Amino acid sequence: MAVNHVTFDMRRGEIFGVLGPNGSGKSTLIRVLSTLMIPDTGYVKVFGHDVAEDEMIV
């Protein structure tokens, strides 16, 4: 997995775009946020829920 040190906050009703060159990890980030992939190291939280521990809630 090739995504490192990504942090952002979103509020209800906001639209957020993920931009970057080919191979920069955009698709990987979306897969991890949607629990299609689990991070190898570190953690990812969506609305305070860890994607690895609370997959069904996320």
Order of alpha helices (4+ residues) and beta strands (2+ residues): alpha-beta-beta
